[in-house]
Amino acid sequence: MGLFTRRSQDASAVTTAVATLEVDPALAALTGDYVIDAAHSSIGFTVRHAMVTNVRGTFSEHEGTLHLDGGDPSRSTASIDVQIASVDTGIGDRDGHLRSGDFFDAEAFPLMTFRSASAEQLGGDKYRIAGELTIKDVTRPLSIDLEFNGSATDVYGNERVGFEGSAEILRSDWGLTWNAALETGGVMVSDKVKLTFDISAIKQA
């Protein structure tokens, strides 16, 4: 559905007209509530280390829900909770440092959360969802660009949809400011962090 406002020749009146747009039946059929399948999804990050290379990590424990509206994507929503203690970069000592008070302080702030506030279709299979990301005790706006990878019915009869996307943040905006200066100039850990999302979600009855 699209809402268009048309001003009348009479300047004292404004006429609102609702125009019915053609809706793709395949997309409309996807409308419903979904639960993220954590076993087949990934929430990760990439950060520059020592100014010369990238370190990648994931959060292995997360859960979330989606509401998809195939007829009006702007009415779609997302909610995700991530267990900070599940951070995994492949190096135990580094993961322990990330869980500590220098970074996430996982004991005091066990969850990272995202709650959507709006969604829009950018064209084709590309979408943008905007909302609020909370890390520790700081909540700030975040927009995530997503690509719809399609839908399928798996061998167990589950109806699935898939999305992948990314966003860039400055970790200092969320109070993650620990760093160390390098003798050659620059810092140990970049402020800019790339977040990545690869989501498989199952439609609920």
C-alpha positions as CSV (number, residue, x, y, z in Angstrom):
1,M,0.0,0.0,0.0
2,G,1.2,3.5,-0.7
3,L,-0.1,6.7,0.9
4,F,-0.1,9.8,-1.3
5,T,-1.2,13.3,-0.4
6,R,-2.7,15.5,-3.1
7,R,-3.5,19.2,-2.6
8,S,-6.9,20.3,-4.0
9,Q,-7.2,23.3,-6.2
10,D,-9.0,24.8,-3.2
11,A,-6.2,25.9,-1.0
12,S,-8.3,25.4,2.1
13,A,-8.6,21.7,1.6
14,V,-6.2,18.8,1.5
15,T,-7.3,15.5,0.0
16,T,-5.6,12.3,1.1
17,A,-5.9,9.4,-1.4
18,V,-4.8,5.9,-0.7
19,A,-3.6,4.1,-3.8
20,T,-3.4,0.3,-4.0
21,L,-0.1,-0.8,-5.5
22,E,0.4,-4.2,-7.0
23,V,1.9,-6.6,-4.3
24,D,4.1,-9.5,-5.3
25,P,2.1,-12.6,-4.1
26,A,5.3,-14.4,-3.3
27,L,6.4,-11.7,-0.9
28,A,3.0,-11.3,0.6
29,A,3.0,-15.0,1.4
30,L,6.0,-14.5,3.6
31,T,4.1,-12.2,6.0
32,G,4.2,-13.5,9.5
33,D,6.3,-14.0,12.7
34,Y,9.7,-15.7,12.6
35,V,12.2,-16.9,15.2
36,I,15.9,-16.6,14.3
37,D,17.6,-20.0,14.0
38,A,20.8,-19.4,15.9
39,A,22.3,-22.7,14.8
40,H,22.2,-21.5,11.2
41,S,22.8,-17.8,11.7
42,S,25.8,-15.7,12.5
43,I,26.4,-12.3,14.2
44,G,29.9,-11.1,13.8
45,F,32.3,-8.2,13.7
46,T,35.6,-7.1,12.1
47,V,38.0,-4.7,13.7
48,R,41.4,-3.4,12.6
49,H,44.3,-4.6,14.8
50,A,47.7,-2.8,15.1
51,M,46.8,-0.7,12.0
52,V,47.8,-3.6,9.7
53,T,45.3,-6.4,9.8
54,N,41.8,-7.4,10.6
55,V,40.5,-9.5,13.6
56,R,37.2,-11.2,13.1
57,G,34.9,-12.6,15.7
58,T,31.4,-13.8,16.3
59,F,28.8,-14.0,19.1
60,S,27.8,-17.7,19.2
61,E,24.8,-17.3,21.5
62,H,21.9,-15.1,20.3
63,E,18.2,-15.1,19.9
64,G,15.7,-13.0,18.2
65,T,12.4,-12.5,16.4
66,L,11.3,-11.0,13.2
67,H,7.9,-9.8,11.9
68,L,7.8,-9.6,8.2
69,D,5.2,-7.8,6.2
70,G,5.6,-8.8,2.6
71,G,2.8,-6.4,1.5
72,D,4.3,-3.4,3.3
73,P,7.9,-3.9,4.3
74,S,7.8,-0.7,6.3
75,R,5.7,-2.5,8.9
76,S,8.4,-5.2,9.4
77,T,10.2,-5.4,12.8
78,A,13.2,-7.1,14.4
79,S,14.4,-7.8,17.9
80,I,17.7,-9.4,18.7
81,D,19.5,-10.3,22.0
82,V,23.1,-11.3,22.0
83,Q,25.0,-13.0,24.9
84,I,28.2,-11.0,25.3
85,A,30.0,-13.8,27.1
86,S,29.7,-15.9,23.9
87,V,32.2,-13.7,22.0
88,D,34.6,-15.8,20.1
89,T,37.7,-14.6,18.1
90,G,39.5,-17.9,18.2
91,I,42.0,-16.8,20.9
92,G,40.9,-17.5,24.5
93,D,43.0,-14.7,26.1
94,R,41.7,-12.2,23.7
95,D,38.1,-13.3,24.3
96,G,38.7,-13.0,28.0
97,H,39.9,-9.4,27.6
98,L,36.9,-8.5,25.5
99,R,34.6,-9.9,28.3
100,S,36.4,-7.8,30.9
101,G,35.8,-4.3,32.2
102,D,38.2,-2.9,29.6
103,F,35.6,-3.7,26.9
104,F,32.2,-5.2,27.3
105,D,32.1,-6.0,31.1
106,A,30.1,-9.1,30.3
107,E,29.4,-9.9,34.0
108,A,27.7,-6.5,34.7
109,F,26.2,-6.2,31.2
110,P,25.5,-9.7,29.8
111,L,23.4,-8.6,26.8
112,M,23.8,-6.6,23.7
113,T,20.4,-5.8,22.2
114,F,18.9,-4.4,19.0
115,R,15.3,-3.2,18.7
116,S,14.0,-1.9,15.4
117,A,12.0,1.3,15.0
118,S,11.5,1.5,11.2
119,A,12.2,-0.4,8.0
120,E,12.3,0.5,4.3
121,Q,12.8,-1.2,1.0
122,L,15.7,0.4,-0.9
123,G,15.0,-1.4,-4.2
124,G,14.9,-5.0,-5.3
125,D,16.0,-7.3,-2.5
126,K,17.7,-4.5,-0.5
127,Y,16.3,-3.2,2.7
128,R,17.3,-0.9,5.6
129,I,16.2,-1.4,9.1
130,A,16.8,1.3,11.7
131,G,16.5,1.1,15.5
132,E,18.5,1.2,18.7
133,L,21.6,-0.8,19.6
134,T,22.3,-1.1,23.4
135,I,25.8,-2.1,24.5
136,K,26.6,-2.0,28.3
137,D,24.4,0.9,29.5
138,V,24.5,3.0,26.3
139,T,21.7,3.0,23.7
140,R,22.3,4.7,20.4
141,P,20.7,4.6,16.9
142,L,21.8,2.0,14.4
143,S,20.8,1.4,10.8
144,I,21.5,-2.0,9.2
145,D,21.5,-2.5,5.4
146,L,20.2,-6.0,4.5
147,E,19.8,-8.1,1.4
148,F,17.0,-10.7,1.2
149,N,18.5,-14.0,0.2
150,G,15.2,-15.7,-0.4
151,S,12.9,-18.3,1.2
152,A,12.6,-22.0,1.3
153,T,10.9,-25.0,3.0
154,D,13.5,-27.2,4.6
155,V,13.5,-31.0,4.9
156,Y,11.6,-30.7,8.2
157,G,8.8,-28.7,6.7
158,N,10.0,-25.4,8.2
159,E,9.4,-22.2,6.2
160,R,12.6,-20.2,6.2
161,V,13.8,-16.8,5.1
162,G,17.4,-15.6,4.9
163,F,19.0,-12.1,5.2
164,E,22.5,-10.9,5.2
165,G,23.7,-7.4,6.1
166,S,26.2,-5.1,7.7
167,A,26.6,-1.9,9.6
168,E,29.6,0.2,10.7
169,I,29.9,1.8,14.2
170,L,32.4,3.6,16.3
171,R,32.8,1.5,19.4
172,S,33.7,4.7,21.4
173,D,30.1,5.8,20.9
174,W,29.1,2.9,23.2
175,G,31.8,3.5,25.8
176,L,34.2,0.9,24.4
177,T,37.3,3.1,24.6
178,W,40.2,0.9,25.7
179,N,43.2,1.2,23.5
180,A,47.0,1.1,23.5
181,A,49.4,3.4,21.6
182,L,51.9,1.8,19.2
183,E,55.5,2.9,19.1
184,T,55.3,3.4,15.4
185,G,52.2,5.5,15.7
186,G,48.5,4.7,15.7
187,V,46.7,2.5,18.1
188,M,46.3,-1.2,18.8
189,V,42.5,-1.4,18.1
190,S,40.6,0.7,15.6
191,D,37.6,2.7,16.8
192,K,35.6,1.7,13.7
193,V,34.0,-1.8,13.8
194,K,32.1,-3.5,11.1
195,L,29.1,-5.6,12.2
196,T,27.9,-8.5,10.0
197,F,24.6,-10.4,10.1
198,D,23.8,-13.7,8.3
199,I,20.3,-14.6,9.5
200,S,18.1,-17.7,8.9
201,A,14.7,-17.4,10.5
202,I,11.8,-19.9,10.8
203,K,8.2,-19.0,10.3
204,Q,6.0,-19.6,13.3
205,A,2.6,-21.3,13.0
